[in-house]
Amino acid sequence: MSPNPTRGPLLLGVRHHGPGSARAVRAALEAARPEAVLIEGPPEGDALLPLAAEKGMRPPVALLAHAADDPGRAAFWPLAGFSPEWVAIRWAQEHEVPVRFIDLPAAHSLATAADGPDGAGAEPDAVRLDPLAVLAETAGYDDPERWWEDVVEHRGSRGTGEDVLGAFEALGEAMGALREAYGDGGHRRDLVREAYMRQRMRATRREFGDAYAVVCGAWHVPALRAKATVAADKALLSGLPKVKVETTWVPWTHRRLARAGGYGAGITSPGWYAHLFTASDRPVERWLTKVAGLLREEDRQVSSAHVIEAVRLAETLAAMRGRPLPGLTETLEAVRAVMCDGSDIPLALIEDRLVVGDVLGEVPDGAPVVPLQRDLTRQQRTLRLKAEAQDRELELDLRKDTDTAKSLLLHRLRLLGIGWGTPVASRAGTGTFRETWRLRWEPELSVRIAEAGIWGTTVLGAATAKAEADAAAAEELGEVTALAEQCLLAGLAQALPAVLRALADRAALDTDVARLAKALPALARSLRYGDVRGTDATALGAVAAGLAERICVALPSACTASLDADAAAELRGHVDGVHGAIGLLADADEGLRDRWSAVLAVLADRDTVPGVIRGRAARLLLDDGRLPAEETARLMGLALSPASSPTDAAGWIEGFAGGGSGGGTLLVHDDRLLGLIDTWLVGVPERAFTDVLPLLRRTFGAYEPGVKRTLGELVRRGPGGAAAASASAAPEGFAPELDRERADAVVGLVRMLLAG
């Protein structure tokens, strides 16, 4: 049966990504057997349509179009296996029927807007009409999704070809009534798109007569059937801006088909729709069996009896609500009641994994790509790093060549703005040879790759060029130090000279000691990473050493009493960072550690320095063994004397014993220091105590519960309580003094544990 020539071509109005629409489209095409098929989509994709028939193509996929001179200006046309457009494309290819895209070219849509194919170019005050919502409300439904399921998805292609064609005819008439009542929905761009579609239809009519079919959004059917003149359509299309575009197929995901992801034509349950499309019979039973399998994988006790009971409950709920079959609402309610014991927690997992899902499509190797994408694909295969839609953690041991290569690739991609991997804290250990990444492939990364293609044809070359350009453009020292760290992590030896020149220039001109102190830790870490990766960082070490020297000279004068509380706290953090960095740099320059200790001694003993910095300097010297216990007690006594303001004294305690520095443990074992703090605290005037209480709470509140409990016991016992408590609480088998012979026996084992 061919399209009726008296009524014009076969117009199949669909809902994008609707499995019922997809089945109905296939049934209608089988019944009508058109000689050509036209699809809503950009004509630039016509040359890519043959790839849809290749073995390596597996939806969901998307047609990607981007401006040739600005890859960031891009749009996607996603297609799932259950999309009516995809079904129509595959039907045409299977029956060797010409198939073409007829929507407004991407060359125009990308030139006029950046919103993509669904909603670009809208009038500023326009409100797009939701035709499904109107039809659902007219039918007495408060949920458009439920109405669509009842009317289309649960009926699909049931019945004869005439029945299916009649359903499309009725849907077209309904849309015509809506457009007559509400106009075009306020979007002039719809009128422009429809004018172009009519032009393409006229060209097809000259070639095939009316024996062709059009698959498009149902909203457009009345406009494509209307008797518009050629002149009127040309007037709408005249003067449209245009850009040169490039197109390709890219993998897509079910999650990115979801409306929650911001996709204008998205659906709420792509995983559920995919199931409805592929389950030819007993869809509810098969779905609930799949749900039970997922829950079993999560170690929940779900039996076949649960599945049977859930099916019965879902069918009962559907019958009570007058629905032809249980929908997603009924099945989820049944799952919650029968399989989840009424809990929403496992139900959220089902909604995430099955209702939405993380299915990632595949594109054949023959799809056109930028050279950078080709090099990345080659490396992914070589390193066996498969792009996946769901999150997964990757543990790397940088002592292994393959893991090092994976690390370099991921760091280079991050430098290029291609965030496939994100570094996270390693659970396997803290050694510098360990890295942990969280990988997740998003479809938008294809655009990022196209954008990064301007820097080079390989990942290494592009990352090197990008680093050099970023170094030249960086204005602040912190930007360049972060870039130097990235270069070492990414193994960009060729970019390092340019980055180090920029680093030396910025460091020489920067006189802000806080910025210098903030930059030094990154450089020290870079040297550490360079050692692990075997990168020559000698020049970086020289820059870092020079920076450390400048900090040693400038820091004492920067720590003045004029600093407010926030500035003093920030500088105290920088002192910590510099101390750790110098600890790493001192291996190459032992004199640097001595010079830094002299700076800390000045800070600890100078009464014009804010208390939080004086206390921190004293603590760092004590931990390094460069400040005797007696001198520490003297400095604390001075800081907590009546001559010091309570606020400054509280700041000294915060710097000395706060910040997670193990100050609580120190006070537990040093009775003198605890006594000094106790005596000072008791003597703080009532009014001043209110002012210092927040700072003290922050200091002591960070201690572990056991430490706080022990400190309370010691304070309760009074002077000498620490020694008594230590003696009485000593575990059995521990002597009062260290047995060096026994201690030396475990040194080797401890070193092995720390090395791991």
N, C-alpha and C positions, 0 to 999 in steps of 0.2 A: 504494500500500500504506500503510494508516494504522497507527498504533501498535496493538498487540494489546490489546483491552480486558480480556482475561482475565489479562494479565500487568501491567497498569498502564501508566503513561506511558513514553515512550521516554527512558531515562536514558543520556546520552552522557558518560561519564567521560573527561576529557582531561588532557593535560599542558599547562599554560599556555605559550603561545608555542611550540607544536610544529607545524611545517608538516605533518608526517604526520597528526597529530591534526586539523589544520584541513581537510586534504583529505578525511579520513575523515568528519568532521562534515558537510561539504557532501554527500558521497555518501549518508550515512545520512539526512539531511533530504530529499534528492531521492527516496530510496526510500520513506521513511515518509510524507512529505507531512503533517506535523502541522498542526493548526489554530491553534496558538499555540506560541511559543518562549520559554522562561525561561532567563535567563543569570545566572551567578554575578556579582554586582555590587551596589552600593548602590542601593536603590529611589529615592533622591533623584535619580538620573540618568535616570529614565524620561522626564522632560520634555525631556531633551537628546538622546534617541535619534534623533529625526527629523533632527538635524543630520548624523548619520553618512551620510545619503544625499545630502547636498548636494555640489555639484561642488567646492567649495573645501576639502572635508575630505580630507586625505591622511595616512594613518597612516605612521609611528607617532604616536599621540596618547595622551593619558591623561585620564581623568575625574578632575578635581580637586575635592575637597570640603574645606572649611575652616570652622572655627567662625566664626560671624558676628561675635562680639565679640573674637575672638583669631585673626586670620588665620594666625598662625604655627603654630597647631595644625591641621595639615592632613594629608591622605593622598591618595595617587595610586593609580589603577587603570589601569596602562598596557596598551595594546593595539597590536599590530603588525598589518601586513597579513596575516601568517601566523599570527596568534593564532586558535585555534578559536572564541573568543567573538566576535571581530570578524567572522569568516566567517559565524557563525550570525546575527548581527545583520543583516548585509547580505543574507543569503538570505531572512530574514523580510521585510525591506523590499522586496526584489525581487518577492516572491510575495504582498505585501500581507497578511501574516500578523502578528497582534499579537505584539510582543516586549517583554519586561519584565525588569527586574533583580529578583533574589529574595534576595540576601544580607542579612546583618544591616545595618540602616540605619547610615549614617555618623554620624547623630545620636547613636547609642549608642557606636559604636566610638571616635569622637573624644572622647567624654566619659569613657571608661574607660582609654584608653591613647594614647600618642603614637607607637606603633611602626608604624602604618599598617595596611593591610588584610591583611597576611601575617604573622601572628605576634603581633598586639597582644593584650594581656590574658593572656599566658601565665602559668602557675604559676611561681613563682620557681625551683623546682628541676626544672621539666619539661624533658625533652629531646625535641624533635620527631623523630619517626621519618621517615626518608627511604624511602618505599615503593619507589621505583625502585631504590635501592641494594640493598634486600633482594631484590627480584625478580631483579636482575642477578646478585647473588651466588648465588642459588638456581639460576640458569641457567648458572653457571660462568664468569661475566664478572667481571673485576676493575675494570671501568670502567662505571658506570651509563650514561654518555653513549653509549658504544659499543653497549651492549645496546639502548638505546632506538632508536638509529639503525638497527640491524639488524632489530629487531622491528617498528618503526612507521615511522620516517622514510623508510626505503628501500623500504617496501612500500606505504605510503600507502593509496590508495583502489583499489588494483588488485583486480580481481575483481568479483563481482556485489554488488548491494545487500544480499542475504542474507549474503554473506561479511563485509561491513563491519559489519552489525548483529551478526553472530556474534562478531566481534573485540571490539566494545564489551561484549558480554555476558561474554566470557571475562575481559576486564580487570576488570569489576565483580566477578566471582567471586573473582579473585585478590586484589583489595583487601578483599573480605569475609573471606577467609582470613587476611590480614594483621591486620585489625582484631580478629578473633577471637583471634589469637595474641598480639598486642601491645597490645590495648586501643585507646584513642583517641589514643595517642601522648603522653599527659600534658598535653594542652591542653584545659582546660575551655571555652575560648572556642570551640573547634570544635563542642562540643556545643550551645552557645548559638546559634551560626550555623546549625547544621543544624536546630535546633528552629524557627528563624524561616523557613528555607527550606521546611520541611514545612508550616508555616502558609500560606505563599504558594501552595504546591502545592494545598492543600485549597481555597483560594479559586479557583484556576484550574480545578480539577476541577468545582466547582459551575457554572462558566461553559461549559466545553468538554468535560466528561467526562474520559476518559483520552486524548483525541486531542491531546495536547500533548507537547512534548519539553523536556528539561532539559539544558543544557550547563553542566557544572561540573567542578571538579577531581575526578579519578578517586577520590581518597581519600574523598570524600563520598558516593559512589554507594550503598554498603551502608547508610549511615545514612538516606538519603532513601528507600530501598526498605523500610526496617524498619517494623514495625507499631507506631508510637508513638502514644500517646493524646493527644488534644487537651489534657487536663488536665495531663499530664506536660510537654508543651511550654510551656504557659502558665506553669507553675511555674518552668521554667528562665528564662523571659523576664521574669518579674515583678520589679519593683524596679530595672530597669536605669537608670543615670543617662542623662541626655539633654541635648543642647545644640542650639541652633539652628544650622543649617549652610547654607552657600551652595555651589553646584556649578557647574562649567563644564568645557568641554573646553580642554586646553592642548596645544601641540606637545610631542612627546617625541622621544627620539633612540634609535638602536640602541645607542649606547654605554651609555645609562642602562638598557637592558634587560639588560645583562650582569650576571652574578652578581658579578663583580669590583667593580662599583660599589656593592655593598651591598644590592642589591635582593633581597628574600627569595625571590621566585619567579623569579629571573633565570636566564638561560641563558649558556653559555660562548661561543657563536658566533652572535650574531644576524645578522651579515652572511651567513654561510654558510647559516643557516636561511632567510633571505629568498631566497637564490638557489635553494635546493631547492624552495621553494614556487612560484617564478615560472618555473623551468626545466621546461617540460612534458616535454621529451625530452632525452636526452644531457646530463644535468646535469654530469657530470665533465668532458666535453670543453668545455662552455661555461664552466665555472668556471676551468679551466686557461687558456683563451683570455683570460679577464678578468685572470688573474694575469699573463700575458705582457704584456698591454697596460699594466698598472701598472708593470712592470719596465722596459718601453721608455720610459715617461714619465720614469723615473729614469735614463735614458741607459745602461741595461744592454743588452747585445747578446743578444736573445732572438728566435729565428726560429720559423717554423711547425714546423720539424723538432724543436725543443725541446718544443713542445706535444705533438706526436705521441709522442715518446719518453716524456714525462712521463705521458701517458694510459696507455701500455702498462705502464709501471712501476707506476702506481697500481693498475691492474687485476690485475697479477701479484701484488702484495702482498695485495690483497683475496682472491684465489683461494687463496693460501698460508694465509691466516688463516681461511678458511672463511666469508667475509662475502659477502652477496648482491651488494653493490656497493661500490666504494671509498668509504670515509668520509672525514671531514676529516683524520683521522690519516694515511691512506694518501696523500691528495693532497698534504698538506704535506711528507711525507717524499719524495715524488717531486719536488716543486718544489725542495726543498733540494738533492737530488742532481743534478737535471738542469739547473735554471735558475739556481741560486745557487752552484754550484761548492762545495757543502758548507758554505757560510757561513750563520750564523744572523742576520747583520746585515740582509740584504735580506729574510730570512724574517720578521723582527720587523716590518718595514714592511708586509708582506702581512697578517700577523695583525692589525695595528692598523687598516689601511685597508679590508681586505676581510672578514676573518673577523669582526671586530667592526664597524667602520665608523662613519661620522659622519652617517648619514642623519637629517635633521630633518624631522618632519612639519609639516603645516599645518592650521590651523583656520579655518573660514569666518567671515566678518565678523559673521554673525548670532549667534555664540556669545556668551552673556552675559559681560560683563567689568566690572570696577570702572572708574569714570570715568578714573582715573589711567592704566590700561592703554590705554584708548581714545585719550587724549591722546598717550601714548608711541607708539602705533601710527601715529597721524597724523604725528608728527614723523619717525618712521623712514621713512615713505614720502616725505615732503617732502624730506628730506635724503639719500634713497637710501642709507640705512644698513640693509642687510638683516641680519636675525638669522640666524646660521649656526652650526652645531654644531662646526665645526672652527676651530682657531686661525687668525686672519689678522691681519696688521699693517696699521694705518691711519696713513699719514703725513699730517699736517695742516700747512698754512701759514696761520698766523693773520692774515696780511695779506689773506686772501681771506674774504669774508663768509660763504660757505657752510662753509668749514672752521672758522671761528670758531664758527658755530652748532653744528656737530658737537661741537666741544670743550666748549662750554657744556653741551650735553645730557649728554655723558658724565660731566662733573664733577658735574653736578646729581644724576645717578643714583648716583654713588659716595657722595655725601653722604647719600643716602637709603638706603644699604646695598644698592643694586642693582648688583652688580659685573659688569656686562656687559663693561666695558672696564677694562684695567689699564695705567697709564702705564708706558712702558719707555724706555730710553735711545735717542735718535734716532741713526740711522746717517747721516742726511743733513746733519747739522751741529749746532752747539751754540747757535745764536742763540735768543733768547727767543721769536721768532715761530714756532718749530718745535715740534711735539709729535708723538710716536709712541705709538700705542695698540695693545695686543693685545686683540682682541675674540674672545669665545667665549660663545655663548648656551647656558646650561644650563637644563633644565626647571624647576629649583627657583627660578629667578628669577621665575616666575609667582607663587610664594608670597610672595617678597620684595615684589613689586609690590602684591599684595593687602594686605600688612602696611603698606606705605608709604601706602596709600590713606587712612589715618586723618589724614594731614597735609594733604590737599588733593586737588582733582580734576584739577589739571594738574601737570606736572613742576615748572614754575617755582614755582607756589604752594606745593606740598608741600615743595620744597627750602627755600624761604624760611621756612616755618613750622617745619620741623625744625631749621634753623640757629638760629633765635631760641630755641627750646626748649632746644637743646643749650648755648647760651651761658648761659642762666639756670641750668642744672643743673651746669655745669662747676665743679669745685672747684679745679683747679690752673691756673696761668698757662699752662703748656705746652699744655693742652687748648684754651684760648681762642685762643692764637696760631695753632695748627694750624687751628682753625675759621675764623679770619680769613683765612688763606691760602686755604682751601677756598672761602670766600665770593667772594673776588676771582677765583679761577679759574673759578668757576661763574657769575660775573656776577650775584650776588644783592645788588644795590644796596639793596633795601629791608630786607634783613636786617643790613646792615653797621652801622647805628646801634646796634642792640641788642648786637651782638657787640663793637663798640668800647667801649660803656659797660662791659660785663663785663670787657673787656680792661684798661681803665683802672683799674677797681676792684681787680682781682686784682694788677695791677702795683704799685699804691700800697701794698697790704698785704704784698706778698712782699718779704722782706729777704734771701733766699738769693741771693747773687750768681751762683752756678752756674746756678740756674733762670732768673734774668734773662738771663744770657749765652746760655743755650740757647734762649730765646724770641726774642732779637733777630734772628738770621739769618732765621727764618721771616717776620718782619715785613718785613725788607728785601726778601726775595724777593717778598713780596706786593705791595710797592710797584712792583717791577720788572714783575710780571705785570700789575698794574693799568695801567701805562703802555702795555703791548702791547695790551691789550684795550680801551683807552680808558675805563677805569673811574676815577671820581673817588675818589682815595684820600688826599685832603688830611688828613682827620682821622686816618687811620692813620699818616701821616707824622709828625704831631705826637706821637702815642703812642710811636712808634718813637724819635723824637729824645729824648723824656723818658726812655725806658728806657736809651738809650745814655749819657745824662748820669749816671744813677744808677750805671751800671756803671763809668764812669770814676772816680766818687768811691769806690765800694766795693771795686773789684778789688785795689788795692795792699794793703789791710789783710787781704784774704782769702788772699793768697799768702804764707803764713808757713812757717817751717821746720817747724812741727808737722804739716804735711801728709805723709801717707805716700806711697809711690811711686805707688800706683794713683790716689789723689786728685790728686796733682800732675799725672800724665799726663792725667787727665780735664780738669783745669782748663786745661792747655796746649791741649787740643782746643778748649775754649771760647774761649780767646784767639784762636785761628785763626778761629773762626766770627765773633767780634765784629769782628775786623780786616776780614774780607771784607764784613760787613754795613755797617760804617762807610764802607768804600769806596763802597758804593752810596748811602748816605745823605748823604755829603759833598757830592754835587752840589747839594743844597738848602741845606747849611750847611757852608761851607768851614772855619769855626772849629772844627767838631766833629772834623775830621781832626787839627788842631793839638792839641786837648785830648787826643785819643787817643794821639798821638805822645808827648806829655809823660808819659802814664801808662806807655807802653812804656819810655820812658827811665828812669823810676823803677824799674820791674821789672828792667831790664837791669843797673842799677848797685847794687841793694840786695842785700847778701850774705846777708840772712835769707830771701830768696826761693829756693825750690828751684831747683837747677841747670837742670832741664829747661825751666822757665818763663823763667829769665834768658836762657838760650841762645836760646829761641824769640823773645823780645822783641828781642834784639840782631839776630837774622836779619831780622825784619820791618822794623826800622828801617833796616837796611842795604839791603834790597830797595827800600824807598821813597826811598832817597837821603837819609835824615835822619840817618845815622850814617856819618861818614867812615871810610875804610878803616883809617886809623891808630888811630882810637878803637876800631874793631872788634878790631884786633889787640891793643890794650891790654886790653880786656875778656876776650878769650880767654886772654891771658897770665895775668891774675889768676885766671880760673876754673881754669886748668890748673897753677897754681903748687903747690909742695910743701905750702903751707899748706892747700890744699883737699883734702878727702877724695877718694879715687879714685872712689867711687860718685857723689859730687856732680859731679865733673869729667866723668865719663862721661855723666851726665844732661845737663850743659851741651852736650856734643857732640851728643847725641841731639836736644835742642831746636834747636840751631843748624843741624845738617847732616842731620837725619833727617826721617822722615815724608814722603818723596817730594817734598821742597821744592826740589829742584835743588841740594842741598848738594854732591853729588859734582862737578857741573860747576863750582861755585864754587871748590872746592878744587883742581881741575885748573888753573884760571887764576890762582889767588892763591897764589904760592909761599910767602909769609910764613905764611898761615894753615895751609897743609899742613905747613910746617916746625914750627910750634908744636905741632900735634897729634902729629906724629912724635916730637918731642923728649919730649913728655909721656908718650906711649905707651911709649917705650923705658925711661923712668924709673919706671914703675909697679912697685911691689914684687910679688914672685911671688904671695904670698898674696892681695893685693888684686886682682891681675890676674884670678884665678879668679872673683872676685865681679863684676867689671865686664865680663867677656867676653860674657855673654849680651846685655847692653845694646849693646855695641859691634857684635856680630854682627847684631843687629836694625837698627842704624843703617846700617852699611856693606853689609849683605847686600841691602838694598833698591835699591842702585844698579844701573844698567844694566850688563851685562857689559862693554861698551866703556869705560865710565867706570872700572870697577874695574880693568880691564887697564891703562889709562893711569895711574891712581894708583899701581899697583904698579911701573910703569916709572919714574915720577918718584921714588918712595921709593928704588928700587934705585940711581938715579943720585946720590942724596944732595943736599946743599944746592946751589941754583942749577940743579938738574935741570929744573925746570919751564920756565924761560926757554929753556934749551937745547933741550928737547924740543919746545917750541912752535915755535922757529925752524926746527928740522930737519924737523919734521913738517908745516910749512905747505904746503898744496896749491899746485901750480903755478898762477900767475895771481893769487895773493892777496898783497898788499903787507903789510909789517909795520904800517903805519899806515892808518887809515881814509881812503879817498878820498871826501870828502863830496860832491863834484860827481857822481860816479858813483852814490853811494848815494841822493842826492836824486832821481835819474832814475827809480828804481823805487818811490818812495813811493806814487804814485798807484795803481800796480798792486797793491801790498800792501794798500792800503785796500780796493780792490775785492774782493780775495780774502777779507779778514777780514769784510767786510760780507755776503758770501754764506754 
